[in-house]
Amino acid sequence: MLDPGTAVAALSTAVAAGGGGADGAVSAWSVTSITSDFAAELFQASLFPYLAFLWLLSRKETKTPEGGTFGFAFLLVFVVATIPAGIYAKTEYNEILANVDYLHGIAESFLTLTNLFIVSAFRKAVVGKQPAAGGE
């Protein structure tokens, strides 16, 4: 079972050792074991376009189905859950998140919920606009 005290200590260690280096320390902020990781920087930069997308999606002119914007916004919960899980995987197991099955599964469950919310909202909108059976 995950001990909250251990998790806090691991996060503190990750912040202190954040840069990695030649001494064998692992960069907790990187997706890979490479210290300078372009993918991590690109991931951080992607937040602003996504927030703009959410803003545009929430406008009345887009006619987004009720719950659709919530579904897309829930993706941020997946992101927020994945970051500490990835840091914990790096500091405790010296592995990326994808290689620590139980942490990866928990994090991916938030992505599954996101997909369910989005599909459910758009399905309700499509089914609601179809004519009734029998052509009436």
matplotlib code that plots the C-alpha trace (Angstrom):
import matplotlib.pyplot as plt

x = [0.0, 1.2, 2.3, 1.6, 4.7, 6.8, 5.2, 5.9, 9.5, 9.9, 8.5, 10.8, 13.8, 12.6, 12.5, 15.9, 17.5, 15.4, 18.3, 19.7, 23.3, 26.5, 26.3, 23.5, 20.6, 17.4, 15.6, 12.1, 10.8, 11.8, 9.8, 13.0, 16.4, 17.8, 18.5, 17.6, 14.3, 12.6, 9.4, 9.0, 9.4, 6.9, 4.5, 4.7, 4.1, 1.1, -1.0, -1.6, -3.0, -5.2, -6.5, -7.3, -9.1, -11.2, -12.1, -13.2, -15.1, -17.0, -18.3, -22.0, -21.1, -19.5, -22.7, -20.8, -23.1, -23.8, -21.1, -18.7, -16.6, -16.5, -15.2, -12.4, -11.6, -11.4, -8.4, -6.5, -7.4, -5.6, -2.6, -2.5, -2.7, 0.0, 2.6, 3.0, 2.6, 5.5, 7.7, 7.0, 7.8, 11.1, 12.2, 11.0, 11.6, 14.0, 11.6, 9.3, 5.6, 4.8, 7.0, 5.3, 2.0, -0.1, 0.7, 0.3, -3.1, -4.4, -3.2, -4.7, -8.1, -8.5, -7.9, -10.6, -13.0, -12.2, -13.1, -16.3, -17.4, -16.7, -18.3, -21.4, -22.0, -21.7, -23.7, -26.6, -26.4, -26.5, -29.2, -31.3, -31.3, -32.3, -36.0, -38.1, -38.4, -41.2, -40.4, -42.8]
y = [0.0, 3.5, 5.3, 9.1, 9.8, 7.9, 9.6, 13.1, 12.1, 10.8, 14.0, 16.1, 14.0, 14.4, 18.2, 18.2, 15.9, 17.5, 17.9, 14.4, 14.2, 12.2, 10.9, 8.5, 10.6, 10.3, 13.4, 13.0, 15.6, 13.7, 11.1, 9.3, 8.9, 11.6, 14.8, 17.3, 16.0, 17.9, 15.8, 17.1, 20.7, 20.2, 18.6, 21.7, 24.0, 22.1, 23.3, 26.8, 25.7, 23.1, 25.8, 28.0, 24.9, 24.6, 28.2, 28.1, 24.9, 26.5, 29.4, 29.2, 29.6, 26.1, 24.5, 21.8, 19.3, 19.6, 17.7, 17.8, 20.6, 18.9, 15.8, 17.6, 19.5, 16.3, 15.4, 17.9, 15.6, 12.8, 15.1, 16.2, 12.6, 11.4, 13.9, 12.8, 9.1, 9.6, 11.3, 8.5, 5.9, 7.6, 8.2, 4.9, 2.4, 4.3, 3.6, 5.6, 5.5, 3.1, 0.4, 0.5, -1.3, -0.4, 3.3, 3.4, 1.6, 4.0, 7.0, 5.6, 5.1, 8.8, 8.8, 6.2, 8.3, 11.3, 9.2, 8.0, 11.5, 12.8, 10.0, 10.0, 13.8, 13.6, 10.4, 12.0, 15.0, 12.8, 10.4, 13.4, 14.9, 11.7, 11.4, 9.0, 5.4, 5.0, 8.2, 10.4]
z = [0.0, -0.8, 2.4, 2.2, 4.3, 1.8, -1.1, 0.4, 1.1, -2.5, -3.9, -1.7, -2.9, -6.5, -6.2, -4.6, -7.2, -10.0, -12.5, -12.6, -13.6, -13.9, -10.3, -11.3, -10.0, -11.9, -13.2, -11.8, -14.2, -17.3, -19.2, -20.1, -18.4, -20.5, -18.5, -21.2, -22.5, -25.4, -24.9, -21.3, -22.5, -25.3, -22.8, -20.6, -23.5, -24.7, -21.7, -23.1, -26.5, -24.6, -22.3, -25.4, -26.9, -23.7, -23.7, -27.4, -26.7, -23.9, -26.0, -27.1, -30.8, -30.8, -29.6, -27.7, -26.2, -22.5, -20.7, -23.6, -22.3, -18.9, -20.6, -22.3, -19.2, -17.2, -19.3, -17.0, -14.1, -15.9, -16.4, -12.8, -11.6, -14.0, -12.9, -9.3, -10.3, -12.8, -10.2, -7.7, -10.3, -11.1, -7.5, -5.9, -8.8, -11.0, -13.9, -16.1, -15.3, -18.1, -16.6, -13.1, -13.9, -10.9, -11.0, -14.8, -14.5, -11.9, -14.0, -17.2, -15.5, -15.5, -19.3, -19.6, -17.6, -19.8, -22.9, -21.3, -20.4, -24.0, -25.8, -23.5, -24.0, -27.8, -28.0, -26.1, -28.4, -31.6, -30.3, -29.2, -32.7, -34.6, -35.7, -33.8, -35.0, -37.6, -39.4, -37.4]

ax = plt.figure().add_subplot(projection="3d")
ax.plot(x, y, z, "-o")
ax.set_aspect("equal")
plt.show()
